[in-house]
Amino acid sequence: MKTKEQVVFDISNEKFKYLQRYSNSKSRRVDIIDLNKRLNHIKKTNFYNNTKIISCALLCLGLFSLISLKF
């Protein structure tokens, strides 16, 4: 009868380096300049996307009304 092998996770092992928390690191702070850059970029992207969707919807509505007036 075989016994199950046990898996041991050693936190000091190289592959688990990302799990370690260093005591001398600063508290988690956000760089406000970088955050503002990302937020402004997202706002611009959302504005352009919304503009494209609204213009496409108005174009479709205009075409639909033009076709309905002809018939």
C-alpha positions in Angstrom: 0.0 0.0 0.0 1.4 3.4 -1.0 1.5 6.3 1.3 0.7 9.8 0.1 3.7 12.1 -0.3 3.4 15.3 1.6 4.1 18.6 -0.1 6.0 21.1 1.9 5.9 24.7 1.0 9.0 26.5 2.2 8.4 30.3 2.2 12.1 31.0 2.0 12.3 29.1 -1.3 13.0 31.2 -4.4 9.7 30.4 -6.1 7.7 31.8 -3.1 9.7 35.1 -3.0 6.7 37.1 -4.1 4.8 36.0 -1.0 7.2 37.5 1.4 6.6 40.8 3.0 9.6 42.9 3.9 9.4 44.7 7.2 11.5 47.6 6.0 9.2 48.5 3.1 7.1 51.6 3.2 3.4 51.3 3.7 1.4 50.9 0.5 1.2 54.4 -0.9 -0.1 55.5 -4.3 1.8 58.0 -6.3 -0.8 60.7 -6.9 0.7 61.9 -10.1 0.7 58.5 -11.7 -2.8 57.9 -10.5 -4.0 61.2 -12.0 -2.3 60.3 -15.3 -4.1 57.0 -15.4 -7.4 58.4 -14.5 -7.1 61.2 -17.1 -6.2 58.7 -19.8 -9.2 56.5 -18.8 -11.5 59.5 -18.9 -10.3 60.5 -22.4 -10.7 57.0 -23.7 -14.2 56.7 -22.2 -15.1 60.1 -23.8 -13.9 59.1 -27.2 -15.7 55.7 -27.0 -18.9 57.3 -25.9 -18.6 59.9 -28.7 -18.2 57.1 -31.3 -21.1 55.2 -30.0 -23.4 58.2 -29.9 -22.4 59.3 -33.4 -23.0 55.8 -34.8 -26.4 55.6 -33.1 -27.3 59.0 -34.6 -26.1 58.0 -38.0 -28.2 54.8 -37.9 -31.2 56.8 -36.6 -30.8 59.3 -39.4 -30.5 56.5 -42.1 -33.6 54.8 -40.6 -35.6 58.0 -40.7 -34.4 58.8 -44.3 -35.4 55.4 -45.5 -38.8 55.6 -43.7 -39.5 59.0 -45.3 -38.8 57.7 -48.8 -41.3 54.9 -48.5 
